[in-house]
């Protein structure tokens, strides 16, 4: 579980290869006791840094429940890093090499 507690917090995936990489994220927002589920599906096709979970709104806590990254390429590996940014600090949560067809949950 990853907690996004400010309007600057977000989760990004950094990829090394220009190949199809699927990302699914699901979360729950808590805005003063009002609970709202949400999700995003992202297709990454370039070697880049991609925001896969956006910042919550003001006075809202976003709890990321699931994050799945899958390399869809038939033969090429994908080096990736999942980071949590608070607008200033950007710690790496996980760094992995996904072989063709592999997934990270």
Order of alpha helices (4+ residues) and beta strands (2+ residues): beta-beta-beta-beta-beta-beta-beta-beta-beta
